[in-house]
Amino acid sequence: MTTEHCAVDLGPAAEILEGYPPEEASLIQVLQDVHRAYSYLPCDVLGTVAKTLNVPLAKVFSVSTFYKAFSLEPQGDTIIKICVGTACHIRGAGQLVEELERKLGVGPDQTTEDMKFTVKTVNCVGACAMAPVMIVGETYHGSAKPARVGKFLAEAEVDHAD
Amino acid sequence: MQIESKAAFESLQAESRARHSDAQAEIHVCCGTGCLANGSKGVAEAFAAEAEKRNSNGGPKLVVKPTGCHGFCERGPLVAFKPSGLLYTKVKAAAVPEVVEKTVEGGEILSRFLYKDPTDKSRIEQYANIPFYKHQNRVAMRNIGLIDPTDILDAVAESAYTGLAKALFDMDPDQVIDEVETSGLRGRGGAGFNTARKWRSCKKAEGDRRFVLCNGDEGDPGAFKDRSIMEGDPHSVIEGMIIGAYALGAHEGFIYVRDEYPLAIVNLMIALEQARTFGLLGTNILGTGFDFDIKISRGGGAFVCGESSALMLSIAGKVGEPRAKYVHSTAKGLFDLPTVLNNVETWANIGAIIDKGGAWYASMGTEKSKGTKAFSLVGKVKNTGLIELEMGTTLRHIIFDIGGGILADRPFKAVQTGGPSGGCVPESLLDLPVDFEKLTEAGSMMGSGGMIVMDDRTCMVDVARYFLAFLIEESCGKCTPCREGLRQMLVIYNDLVEGRAKSGDIERIERLAKGMQLGSLCELGKSAPNPVLSTLRYFRDEYEAHINDNACPAGMCRELTAYRILEDLCGGCHACFKACPVDAITGEPKSLHTIHHDACISCGACFDVCPDQAIETFPKNTLFETEVV
């Protein structure tokens, strides 16, 4: 891919890279900031990161795919995380995943066609006392029941419209 | 303001303690992740507004503190009052003006906010009298809930950094290690390695540059003690690390925190900055000439990075694949230099051990496991939350006295400890005193302190399958026994829970387990068969039912289970009709309801909501038999 076809603005990435020493030890922290800025890791940005930090692109790609916090695909406006830790599992997290599949038509690690929601399952967010837990955007919903999923989604759409 | 002498530190402590001595009351609002989810931020703001109103009118002084997790997340938002010792549960922001007027000013106790004991339905006023707190003994979590974690003076008032001052001014580095040795402290991350021995072996390593690391990559599902410590009392961790660095002669430290713990990262960063401002961290600490600083490294969401060698690679910006440990990380760790890595809870204990003495710490606990241990008590138990107890407390005491027993008074089946490396302990071992050795003997392990209580509606085959599915995701893939062993085992388990089990499956599982234990590179792979083997050891009959009868005794495996409504018990409340996600239930309110098996997906939503216990499970294969007839 050449830079002429580059669809993303590399400005924010350059700014992030300036804040770190150009060495391999900065790689994960840089990728985390890039992920926050773009909401995913665009391919072209990875090239820039590799060049600036003087790390082979293959290594950047390897780190990007090893850690769960990173996604190489664009994410929806609202990210829904369903905790599937042990406590949530035995208190019915699976039913929440199914309800989301019925309501949104997408399963874990998928994004709705209108780019509104991305569904993710996470291994324990450490809020086990409120199991099962569903995090819509930044909002934690404890003791979540499938019957309330529709309400959570509606609230998220309103929040995002604001 | 840089503190540069022992006297200056002591006067800072005295000032911090006197700060609120003129207050009529202190109001502690729990702002841990659990209570925040229940709206405690609004509650804290409402209290602050009321306090402001009174203070500006020249009224009595009220101090409002947003604190870390009180542990009793089930009942949040929690509000504790000092000096009365009263605890209110489930407080809503709208009720705050009334609480301030009636309770804080009028001294009236509003019984609707008091904790109701689930066993005898009595209302309990005092924090200290609630069974959940009464039996606890807090060392690592000593200040959580008492201090505002974003205010270092609050922590100093509660004796934070006293241990550090003692170490720096009154002890030499070897005396510090001796004191830790006397305490008998063992690593709280799970393996239970002797902390002083680890420090000594690092100290012996050659070279001038060495590192002190804190493992905050709490990945075991069902455990959240480290999160609560980092969020609620970050200073205890920082203090421990500075003392450790002083003992070892290290000048650089890292705290590796999970990316899933955003509040912990924020509170740690605030605490580090404040510690630097007061000269407790950075160059020339407390004027003694000792330099040490700490950086935060955010994890990338990989369970295996809780493993020491993977964690160190991850800090260095690399993929977290463990290496074989012929050479210990105390000799060659981060950047191939001598490194001590301890868990969050281990570090949090150090300050108290130096302050009160190793002998004091060693007076608690069992012969080989000294001191106290933090646990997260979760799952199908009435009082879920975070607790800290003396080592050697029995499981029965933890689950039934502190936890209040099983949800809906269903029968207890097992308690899972040690996360994906641990196992399930059955009812017959409820009187087991909990320490490192006893849990290992029972086929489980301490792990990072997660205790997940399971009732009769938990299928043990499914639990083992759950951990396999978890570990497949998290195995780094470097060594074959772990990568492929897990995959093959999951194939067999999927057959078990989906009705395709064959005789000989149990033996195949056992063979694979042995291979993984012997051949895997790191502890993740070596301990991966533990959940499998412990469920086989104690619940073999459940496996046999899946294989021989195609039935799930717990009524949880969907392919094997069907649901029906019992005519005599159904009160026609219509709750199941509303709960069913696939409209498989018909019936009018106040009349008998029916489940239609062609549409039913056996999710159990109806079973969970039925107030009359009128829904029962039965093996699905008997359904087909009756249809054929």
Contacts between the chains, C-beta under 8 A, distances in Angstrom:
chain1	res1	chain2	res2	distance
A	23	B	317	7.7
A	24	B	316	7.0
A	24	B	317	4.7
A	24	B	318	7.0
A	25	B	315	7.6
A	25	B	316	5.3
A	25	B	317	4.4
A	26	B	317	6.2
A	27	B	317	3.8
A	27	B	318	7.7
A	28	B	297	7.8
A	28	B	298	7.5
A	28	B	300	5.6
A	28	B	314	6.7
A	28	B	317	5.2
A	29	B	297	7.5
A	29	B	298	6.9
A	29	B	317	7.7
A	31	B	300	7.7
A	32	B	259	7.2
A	32	B	298	5.9
A	32	B	300	7.2
A	59	B	318	8.0
A	62	B	319	5.5
A	63	B	300	7.7
A	63	B	317	7.4
A	63	B	318	7.1
A	63	B	319	5.6
A	66	B	300	7.4
A	66	B	302	6.4
A	66	B	319	4.6
A	66	B	320	6.9
A	66	B	476	7.6
A	67	B	299	7.8
A	67	B	300	2.9
A	67	B	301	5.4
A	67	B	302	5.3
A	67	B	320	7.9
A	68	B	300	7.0
A	68	B	301	3.4
A	68	B	302	6.2
A	69	B	259	4.7
A	69	B	299	7.7
A	69	B	300	4.7
A	69	B	301	3.9
A	70	B	300	6.7
A	70	B	301	8.0
A	84	B	221	7.8
A	85	B	221	3.3
A	85	B	222	5.7
A	86	B	221	4.4
A	86	B	222	4.2
A	86	B	379	7.5
A	86	B	416	6.4
A	86	B	419	7.6
A	86	B	450	7.2
A	86	B	452	4.9
A	86	B	463	7.9
A	86	B	466	7.0
A	86	B	467	7.9
A	87	B	221	7.2
A	87	B	222	4.9
A	87	B	378	4.1
A	87	B	379	5.2
A	87	B	384	7.9
A	87	B	452	5.5
A	88	B	221	8.0
A	89	B	221	7.7
A	89	B	466	5.5
A	90	B	379	5.8
A	90	B	380	6.7
A	90	B	452	6.9
A	90	B	454	6.2
A	90	B	458	5.4
A	90	B	463	7.5
A	91	B	379	7.3
A	91	B	380	7.5
A	92	B	604	7.8
A	92	B	608	7.1
A	95	B	581	7.6
A	95	B	603	5.6
A	95	B	604	7.8
A	95	B	605	6.3
A	98	B	581	7.1
A	98	B	603	6.9
A	99	B	581	6.0
A	102	B	581	6.6
A	122	B	260	6.5
A	122	B	301	7.9
A	123	B	219	7.0
A	123	B	221	5.5
A	123	B	303	6.5
A	123	B	470	6.3
A	123	B	473	7.4
A	123	B	474	7.4
A	124	B	219	7.3
A	124	B	220	7.3
A	124	B	221	3.7
A	124	B	222	6.5
A	124	B	223	7.5
A	124	B	224	7.7
A	124	B	260	7.7
A	125	B	33	7.7
A	125	B	260	5.3
A	126	B	33	6.7
A	126	B	218	6.7
A	126	B	223	7.4
A	126	B	224	3.4
A	126	B	227	4.1
A	126	B	228	8.0
A	126	B	260	7.0
A	126	B	261	6.4
A	127	B	33	5.2
A	127	B	34	5.6
A	127	B	37	6.7
A	127	B	73	7.4
A	127	B	224	6.9
A	128	B	221	7.9
A	128	B	222	5.4
A	128	B	223	7.8
A	128	B	224	5.9
A	128	B	376	5.9
A	128	B	378	3.9
A	128	B	379	7.8
A	128	B	384	7.1
A	128	B	450	7.5
A	128	B	452	7.7
A	129	B	34	5.4
A	129	B	73	3.4
A	129	B	74	5.4
A	129	B	224	8.0
A	129	B	376	7.4
A	129	B	378	5.8
A	129	B	384	4.0
A	129	B	385	5.0
A	129	B	386	7.6
A	130	B	34	5.5
A	130	B	37	6.1
A	130	B	38	7.8
A	130	B	73	6.0
A	130	B	74	7.6
A	131	B	378	6.5
A	131	B	379	7.6
A	131	B	384	7.8
A	133	B	37	7.7
A	139	B	37	7.8
A	140	B	33	6.8
A	140	B	36	7.0
A	140	B	37	3.6
A	141	B	37	7.0
A	142	B	34	7.0
A	142	B	37	4.9
A	142	B	38	6.7
A	146	B	579	7.8
A	146	B	581	5.7
A	146	B	605	6.3
A	147	B	578	7.0
A	147	B	579	6.3
